Amino acid sequence: MRTEGDINLSAERRHWQAANLSEATLDVLEEDSRYFVHQSMSTPCLNVITNAEGIYLEDMDGRKYMDFHGNSVHQVGYKNRYVIDAMKAQLDELPFLPRRYTNPVAIKLARKLAELAPGDLNKVLFTPGGTSAIGMALKLARKATGKFKTISTWDSFHGAGLDAISVGGEGVFRNGIGPLLSGTEHMMPYNSYRCFMGDCDGCGLKCLDYLAYMLEREGDVGAIVMEPIRSTDVQIPPKAYFKRLRELCDRYGVLLILDEIPTAFGRTGTMFVHEHYDIVPDIVAIGKGFGGGVFPIAGIIVREGLDVAQDISLGHYTHEKSSVGCAAALATIEYIEQNGLLAHAREMEGVIARRFDAMKAKHEAIGDVRVKGMLAAIELVTDRTTKEKATEEAEKVMYLCMERGLSFKVAGGNVLTLVPPLITSQEQLEWAMDVVEEAIVVTFQQ
């Protein structure tokens, strides 16, 4: 089963490159392919990018693309001057901080996160990447509970490290690797086509009945690891799902770890995704957009009662309290707040949802649409009744949109996932949705 629609070895990609890229660009791609280790969804690469600014990418041939993908790092846009100025000032003042020491900007950032996060989520630990944030969360859960098992969901993504793919559920990362981390149990994801009910509407969330059964049988589960909204194909559980999940964790003495690495910091219209569910998780993993689309920084925010690991090293990474990274992250949060981007994301949610609903009413190829803030998905199907995936068609739609100057990713084989920067205007969103609709019409008329 294809988990992505724009894989890097497809005939559709080769056709697009041959029709749209210059010989000079193709030569650079060939050189890149020569020196970098090949891997699925990456090398060989799609194109050569020479500039990124605002909501746009610019390639070597001078073609611009409105970037509704961005690996979920571009909430405040590319080359955000406020973020870059903060980093430049920090570079002049303190470019690197050896471990064992602290610095004022790191403390200021930690204090800000504690103020923003609900409840007693007021302890933090930073790291250079999201995968290592998940690793720290898993280690802390073991230390705090004395239990090593986890339960997570199939189809989830929590990073590419060996521990992260063990709790993750995407085959493109797990398959063919060999033995993974022991004790990493899995259950069906919310609203999965693999769910034994087939449809979550009206089932009473029987998947959580199964989770309760697992917790009762296993007995030694230390943590549940879950994405509050699955970012790849934008699955959005109802509030009742997480209310009951929180209750199950409390009943069985299990920590709730929420992976908000791709979705925190305004993507869904709130600073943190779990705010939509009126719950307080035990550990929140953050990253990607945390660094303002410039600097790689991630971390965990944990409840104060979990500060129990003084005798071991949860992370102790070389760039753990990076002065430059902390300056970038703090500036990112300040920019979101000062420019009203949370409110803008909530307003644009209504714009996107109304347009998508109208598109679904007109086009039988659209099976479902899902929107939360400025995170949106359109499922393409060959039959609405059977929900048969229109996998080849989804890839064609994506490349037609690329030809018009709109970039996004395809998830799950048939889901057009749109992740616009929070600075995207309504006019720009309307243009992008016009391009998507036109590409759907052309593809399904062929």
JOQUIUR-V369605 format. One record per residue. N is the residue number from 1. RES is the residue in one small letter. OMEGA is omega in degrees with one decimal (NA if undefined). Layout:
n=N res=RES omega=OMEGA
n=N res=RES omega=OMEGA
This chain:
n=1 res=m omega=179.2
n=2 res=r omega=179.4
n=3 res=t omega=176.7
n=4 res=e omega=177.9
n=5 res=g omega=-177.8
n=6 res=d omega=178.4
n=7 res=i omega=-168.5
n=8 res=n omega=179.2
n=9 res=l omega=-175.4
n=10 res=s omega=176.0
n=11 res=a omega=-179.8
n=12 res=e omega=177.8
n=13 res=r omega=-180.0
n=14 res=r omega=179.0
n=15 res=h omega=180.0
n=16 res=w omega=-179.7
n=17 res=q omega=-179.0
n=18 res=a omega=-176.0
n=19 res=a omega=-169.6
n=20 res=n omega=-174.6
n=21 res=l omega=179.9
n=22 res=s omega=177.6
n=23 res=e omega=179.6
n=24 res=a omega=178.2
n=25 res=t omega=179.8
n=26 res=l omega=177.5
n=27 res=d omega=178.5
n=28 res=v omega=178.2
n=29 res=l omega=178.1
n=30 res=e omega=178.4
n=31 res=e omega=176.4
n=32 res=d omega=-179.2
n=33 res=s omega=-179.9
n=34 res=r omega=-171.0
n=35 res=y omega=-177.4
n=36 res=f omega=175.8
n=37 res=v omega=-179.0
n=38 res=h omega=175.6
n=39 res=q omega=-178.3
n=40 res=s omega=175.5
n=41 res=m omega=-178.5
n=42 res=s omega=179.1
n=43 res=t omega=1.1
n=44 res=p omega=-173.3
n=45 res=c omega=-177.8
n=46 res=l omega=-171.3
n=47 res=n omega=177.3
n=48 res=v omega=-179.3
n=49 res=i omega=-178.5
n=50 res=t omega=178.7
n=51 res=n omega=174.5
n=52 res=a omega=-175.5
n=53 res=e omega=-178.8
n=54 res=g omega=178.7
n=55 res=i omega=-171.8
n=56 res=y omega=164.9
n=57 res=l omega=175.7
n=58 res=e omega=-176.9
n=59 res=d omega=-174.7
n=60 res=m omega=-179.9
n=61 res=d omega=178.1
n=62 res=g omega=-179.8
n=63 res=r omega=-180.0
n=64 res=k omega=178.5
n=65 res=y omega=169.1
n=66 res=m omega=-169.7
n=67 res=d omega=175.4
n=68 res=f omega=176.3
n=69 res=h omega=170.1
n=70 res=g omega=-175.9
n=71 res=n omega=175.5
n=72 res=s omega=179.4
n=73 res=v omega=-163.4
n=74 res=h omega=178.5
n=75 res=q omega=-176.0
n=76 res=v omega=177.4
n=77 res=g omega=178.4
n=78 res=y omega=-178.9
n=79 res=k omega=178.6
n=80 res=n omega=-172.1
n=81 res=r omega=-179.3
n=82 res=y omega=179.6
n=83 res=v omega=-177.6
n=84 res=i omega=178.1
n=85 res=d omega=178.5
n=86 res=a omega=178.7
n=87 res=m omega=179.9
n=88 res=k omega=178.2
n=89 res=a omega=-179.6
n=90 res=q omega=176.6
n=91 res=l omega=178.9
n=92 res=d omega=-175.0
n=93 res=e omega=-177.3
n=94 res=l omega=-174.4
n=95 res=p omega=-178.0
n=96 res=f omega=179.8
n=97 res=l omega=176.2
n=98 res=p omega=177.0
n=99 res=r omega=-173.0
n=100 res=r omega=-178.3
n=101 res=y omega=174.8
n=102 res=t omega=177.6
n=103 res=n omega=-174.3
n=104 res=p omega=-175.9
n=105 res=v omega=177.0
n=106 res=a omega=178.8
n=107 res=i omega=179.2
n=108 res=k omega=178.2
n=109 res=l omega=178.9
n=110 res=a omega=178.6
n=111 res=r omega=-179.9
n=112 res=k omega=178.6
n=113 res=l omega=178.5
n=114 res=a omega=178.0
n=115 res=e omega=-176.7
n=116 res=l omega=-174.8
n=117 res=a omega=-177.6
n=118 res=p omega=174.1
n=119 res=g omega=-178.0
n=120 res=d omega=171.5
n=121 res=l omega=-172.9
n=122 res=n omega=172.7
n=123 res=k omega=-176.0
n=124 res=v omega=171.4
n=125 res=l omega=-175.8
n=126 res=f omega=-178.1
n=127 res=t omega=-177.2
n=128 res=p omega=-174.7
n=129 res=g omega=-177.3
n=130 res=g omega=178.7
n=131 res=t omega=-180.0
n=132 res=s omega=173.7
n=133 res=a omega=176.3
n=134 res=i omega=178.2
n=135 res=g omega=178.4
n=136 res=m omega=179.4
n=137 res=a omega=179.7
n=138 res=l omega=179.3
n=139 res=k omega=179.8
n=140 res=l omega=179.0
n=141 res=a omega=177.9
n=142 res=r omega=-178.1
n=143 res=k omega=-174.6
n=144 res=a omega=-174.2
n=145 res=t omega=-174.4
n=146 res=g omega=-179.5
n=147 res=k omega=-171.4
n=148 res=f omega=-176.7
n=149 res=k omega=174.6
n=150 res=t omega=170.2
n=151 res=i omega=176.2
n=152 res=s omega=-174.1
n=153 res=t omega=170.0
n=154 res=w omega=-179.7
n=155 res=d omega=-179.2
n=156 res=s omega=174.8
n=157 res=f omega=-179.3
n=158 res=h omega=-179.8
n=159 res=g omega=-171.8
n=160 res=a omega=176.3
n=161 res=g omega=-175.1
n=162 res=l omega=177.1
n=163 res=d omega=-178.2
n=164 res=a omega=178.2
n=165 res=i omega=175.9
n=166 res=s omega=176.8
n=167 res=v omega=176.4
n=168 res=g omega=-174.4
n=169 res=g omega=-179.6
n=170 res=e omega=-175.5
n=171 res=g omega=-177.8
n=172 res=v omega=176.4
n=173 res=f omega=-172.9
n=174 res=r omega=-169.5
n=175 res=n omega=175.2
n=176 res=g omega=-177.1
n=177 res=i omega=-175.5
n=178 res=g omega=-175.5
n=179 res=p omega=178.9
n=180 res=l omega=-178.8
n=181 res=l omega=-178.6
n=182 res=s omega=176.0
n=183 res=g omega=-179.1
n=184 res=t omega=-179.6
n=185 res=e omega=-178.9
n=186 res=h omega=173.9
n=187 res=m omega=179.3
n=188 res=m omega=177.5
n=189 res=p omega=175.0
n=190 res=y omega=173.9
n=191 res=n omega=-179.7
n=192 res=s omega=174.2
n=193 res=y omega=175.3
n=194 res=r omega=-177.6
n=195 res=c omega=-177.0
n=196 res=f omega=176.6
n=197 res=m omega=179.9
n=198 res=g omega=-177.6
n=199 res=d omega=-176.7
n=200 res=c omega=-177.7
n=201 res=d omega=174.3
n=202 res=g omega=-177.4
n=203 res=c omega=-178.3
n=204 res=g omega=178.4
n=205 res=l omega=-178.5
n=206 res=k omega=175.7
n=207 res=c omega=178.0
n=208 res=l omega=169.5
n=209 res=d omega=178.4
n=210 res=y omega=176.9
n=211 res=l omega=178.5
n=212 res=a omega=176.9
n=213 res=y omega=178.8
n=214 res=m omega=-179.4
n=215 res=l omega=179.3
n=216 res=e omega=-176.2
n=217 res=r omega=-175.4
n=218 res=e omega=175.5
n=219 res=g omega=-175.2
n=220 res=d omega=177.1
n=221 res=v omega=-179.5
n=222 res=g omega=-175.0
n=223 res=a omega=167.8
n=224 res=i omega=-178.2
n=225 res=v omega=-173.5
n=226 res=m omega=170.0
n=227 res=e omega=179.9
n=228 res=p omega=167.0
n=229 res=i omega=-178.2
n=230 res=r omega=-169.6
n=231 res=s omega=-174.8
n=232 res=t omega=179.9
n=233 res=d omega=171.0
n=234 res=v omega=171.4
n=235 res=q omega=-171.5
n=236 res=i omega=178.3
n=237 res=p omega=174.9
n=238 res=p omega=-179.8
n=239 res=k omega=-178.5
n=240 res=a omega=179.9
n=241 res=y omega=-176.6
n=242 res=f omega=173.7
n=243 res=k omega=180.0
n=244 res=r omega=178.0
n=245 res=l omega=177.8
n=246 res=r omega=-179.9
n=247 res=e omega=178.9
n=248 res=l omega=178.4
n=249 res=c omega=179.4
n=250 res=d omega=-177.3
n=251 res=r omega=-174.0
n=252 res=y omega=178.3
n=253 res=g omega=-176.8
n=254 res=v omega=176.5
n=255 res=l omega=177.0
n=256 res=l omega=177.5
n=257 res=i omega=177.8
n=258 res=l omega=178.8
n=259 res=d omega=177.7
n=260 res=e omega=-176.7
n=261 res=i omega=-179.7
n=262 res=p omega=-168.0
n=263 res=t omega=-179.4
n=264 res=a omega=176.3
n=265 res=f omega=166.7
n=266 res=g omega=-175.1
n=267 res=r omega=-176.9
n=268 res=t omega=178.7
n=269 res=g omega=172.8
n=270 res=t omega=-178.5
n=271 res=m omega=176.5
n=272 res=f omega=-174.9
n=273 res=v omega=-175.3
n=274 res=h omega=175.0
n=275 res=e omega=178.1
n=276 res=h omega=-171.7
n=277 res=y omega=178.5
n=278 res=d omega=175.1
n=279 res=i omega=173.0
n=280 res=v omega=175.4
n=281 res=p omega=178.1
n=282 res=d omega=179.2
n=283 res=i omega=174.4
n=284 res=v omega=175.3
n=285 res=a omega=-178.1
n=286 res=i omega=179.1
n=287 res=g omega=178.7
n=288 res=k omega=-177.7
n=289 res=g omega=179.0
n=290 res=f omega=-177.5
n=291 res=g omega=173.5
n=292 res=g omega=-179.5
n=293 res=g omega=-177.5
n=294 res=v omega=-169.8
n=295 res=f omega=177.5
n=296 res=p omega=176.8
n=297 res=i omega=180.0
n=298 res=a omega=178.9
n=299 res=g omega=174.1
n=300 res=i omega=171.7
n=301 res=i omega=-172.5
n=302 res=v omega=176.8
n=303 res=r omega=-173.0
n=304 res=e omega=-179.7
n=305 res=g omega=179.4
n=306 res=l omega=177.0
n=307 res=d omega=-169.5
n=308 res=v omega=-170.4
n=309 res=a omega=-175.4
n=310 res=q omega=-175.7
n=311 res=d omega=176.4
n=312 res=i omega=175.9
n=313 res=s omega=177.7
n=314 res=l omega=-178.9
n=315 res=g omega=-178.5
n=316 res=h omega=-179.7
n=317 res=y omega=-177.1
n=318 res=t omega=-178.5
n=319 res=h omega=-174.4
n=320 res=e omega=178.1
n=321 res=k omega=-179.2
n=322 res=s omega=179.5
n=323 res=s omega=179.8
n=324 res=v omega=178.0
n=325 res=g omega=179.2
n=326 res=c omega=177.3
n=327 res=a omega=178.4
n=328 res=a omega=-178.2
n=329 res=a omega=179.2
n=330 res=l omega=178.6
n=331 res=a omega=178.0
n=332 res=t omega=179.2
n=333 res=i omega=179.4
n=334 res=e omega=-179.9
n=335 res=y omega=177.6
n=336 res=i omega=-177.9
n=337 res=e omega=-173.6
n=338 res=q omega=-177.5
n=339 res=n omega=173.9
n=340 res=g omega=-174.5
n=341 res=l omega=175.5
n=342 res=l omega=178.6
n=343 res=a omega=178.9
n=344 res=h omega=178.8
n=345 res=a omega=178.7
n=346 res=r omega=178.7
n=347 res=e omega=-179.2
n=348 res=m omega=174.2
n=349 res=e omega=178.8
n=350 res=g omega=179.1
n=351 res=v omega=-178.7
n=352 res=i omega=-176.9
n=353 res=a omega=179.8
n=354 res=r omega=-179.8
n=355 res=r omega=-179.9
n=356 res=f omega=178.0
n=357 res=d omega=177.8
n=358 res=a omega=177.5
n=359 res=m omega=-179.9
n=360 res=k omega=179.6
n=361 res=a omega=-176.6
n=362 res=k omega=-169.3
n=363 res=h omega=-179.7
n=364 res=e omega=-179.1
n=365 res=a omega=179.5
n=366 res=i omega=-176.7
n=367 res=g omega=-179.4
n=368 res=d omega=173.7
n=369 res=v omega=-178.1
n=370 res=r omega=-176.5
n=371 res=v omega=170.2
n=372 res=k omega=-175.4
n=373 res=g omega=176.8
n=374 res=m omega=174.5
n=375 res=l omega=-169.3
n=376 res=a omega=-179.2
n=377 res=a omega=172.4
n=378 res=i omega=175.7
n=379 res=e omega=176.8
n=380 res=l omega=-176.0
n=381 res=v omega=173.1
n=382 res=t omega=179.2
n=383 res=d omega=-178.0
n=384 res=r omega=-177.0
n=385 res=t omega=-179.1
n=386 res=t omega=-177.8
n=387 res=k omega=178.2
n=388 res=e omega=-174.9
n=389 res=k omega=174.3
n=390 res=a omega=-171.6
n=391 res=t omega=-179.1
n=392 res=e omega=-179.7
n=393 res=e omega=179.8
n=394 res=a omega=178.4
n=395 res=e omega=177.7
n=396 res=k omega=178.2
n=397 res=v omega=-178.6
n=398 res=m omega=-178.0
n=399 res=y omega=172.4
n=400 res=l omega=177.9
n=401 res=c omega=176.5
n=402 res=m omega=178.6
n=403 res=e omega=179.0
n=404 res=r omega=178.3
n=405 res=g omega=177.0
n=406 res=l omega=-178.9
n=407 res=s omega=172.7
n=408 res=f omega=179.9
n=409 res=k omega=173.7
n=410 res=v omega=-178.5
n=411 res=a omega=175.8
n=412 res=g omega=-179.5
n=413 res=g omega=-173.4
n=414 res=n omega=-175.8
n=415 res=v omega=174.2
n=416 res=l omega=-176.3
n=417 res=t omega=-176.1
n=418 res=l omega=-177.6
n=419 res=v omega=-178.1
n=420 res=p omega=171.9
n=421 res=p omega=-178.4
n=422 res=l omega=178.5
n=423 res=i omega=179.8
n=424 res=t omega=-179.3
n=425 res=s omega=177.0
n=426 res=q omega=179.3
n=427 res=e omega=179.2
n=428 res=q omega=176.3
n=429 res=l omega=-179.9
n=430 res=e omega=178.2
n=431 res=w omega=-179.1
n=432 res=a omega=-179.7
n=433 res=m omega=172.6
n=434 res=d omega=-178.9
n=435 res=v omega=179.8
n=436 res=v omega=-178.3
n=437 res=e omega=179.0
n=438 res=e omega=179.5
n=439 res=a omega=176.6
n=440 res=i omega=179.9
n=441 res=v omega=-178.6
n=442 res=v omega=-176.8
n=443 res=t omega=-173.8
n=444 res=f omega=172.6
n=445 res=q omega=-177.8
n=446 res=q omega=NA
